Amino acid sequence: MTKTPAKRGPKEIFEKSAKLRKALAAVKNGAEGESMPSRFLLKRLEDRGMIAFEVVQTGGRGRPAHYPHLTAIGAGILLLEVAE
C-alpha cells in the first residue's frame, strides 16, 4: 500500500497565469467541448469567486442546466492580464 496523497486534477492552474487566462477566456466566450475547462476546474474557479453558474431550465424533464459565466473578479483578472 502506498502512502502518497490522492491527486484530484491539475492544481497548477492558479500558479500559471497563461492557463488561468485560457480557462477564463473559454468561459467568457462560451466555449463548448474540449476547449472548456473540466467541471473540476470550473468548480475551483467558482470557489475562488472568478465564475458563477447560471441555472437554466431546459423545458424538459430532469435537472436544469448550469452554464458558467464570469464574475467581476474573473473579468478583472482577464483585463489585468491583457493590460500587462
matplotlib code that plots the C-alpha trace (Angstrom):
import matplotlib.pyplot as plt

x = [0.0, 1.4, 1.4, 1.1, -1.8, -4.6, -4.4, -7.6, -7.0, -4.4, -3.8, -1.3, -3.9, -3.7, 0.1, 0.4, -1.4, -1.5, -3.6, -5.8, -6.3, -7.1, -9.7, -11.4, -11.4, -13.1, -15.8, -16.2, -16.5, -18.9, -16.7, -18.0, -16.4, -12.6, -11.8, -14.0, -12.2, -13.2, -16.0, -13.5, -11.6, -14.8, -15.8, -12.4, -12.8, -16.3, -14.8, -12.4, -15.2, -13.9, -17.0, -20.6, -23.1, -26.4, -29.2, -31.3, -34.4, -34.3, -38.1, -37.8, -37.6, -34.6, -32.1, -31.7, -28.5, -25.8, -23.9, -20.7, -20.2, -17.5, -18.0, -16.4, -13.4, -12.8, -13.4, -10.9, -8.3, -8.7, -8.5, -5.5, -3.6, -4.4, -3.2, 0.3]
y = [0.0, 3.4, 6.4, 9.0, 11.5, 11.3, 13.8, 15.4, 17.2, 19.8, 22.3, 24.4, 26.5, 29.1, 29.2, 29.6, 32.7, 31.6, 28.5, 30.6, 33.2, 30.4, 28.9, 32.3, 33.2, 29.9, 30.6, 34.2, 33.0, 30.2, 27.5, 24.0, 20.6, 20.2, 23.9, 24.3, 23.6, 20.4, 20.5, 20.1, 23.3, 25.2, 24.4, 25.5, 28.8, 29.2, 28.6, 31.5, 33.7, 34.0, 32.4, 31.7, 29.3, 30.3, 27.8, 27.5, 25.4, 23.5, 22.9, 19.2, 16.7, 16.3, 18.6, 22.2, 23.1, 25.0, 27.5, 29.2, 32.9, 35.3, 37.4, 40.8, 39.2, 36.9, 39.7, 41.8, 39.1, 38.8, 42.6, 42.8, 40.1, 41.8, 45.2, 43.8]
z = [0.0, -1.0, 1.3, -1.5, -1.2, -3.7, -6.6, -7.9, -11.2, -12.1, -9.3, -11.2, -13.0, -10.3, -10.4, -14.1, -15.4, -19.0, -18.1, -15.9, -18.7, -21.2, -18.8, -18.1, -21.8, -22.6, -20.1, -21.4, -25.0, -24.1, -25.5, -25.9, -25.7, -25.4, -25.1, -21.9, -18.7, -16.8, -14.3, -11.5, -12.6, -13.1, -9.5, -8.3, -10.2, -8.6, -5.2, -5.7, -7.0, -10.6, -12.2, -11.2, -12.6, -14.1, -13.7, -16.9, -17.2, -20.4, -20.6, -20.4, -17.6, -15.4, -13.8, -15.1, -17.0, -15.3, -17.5, -16.2, -16.6, -15.5, -12.3, -11.8, -10.2, -13.2, -15.7, -13.7, -13.9, -17.7, -18.1, -15.8, -17.7, -21.1, -19.8, -18.9]

ax = plt.figure().add_subplot(projection="3d")
ax.plot(x, y, z, "-o")
ax.set_aspect("equal")
plt.show()
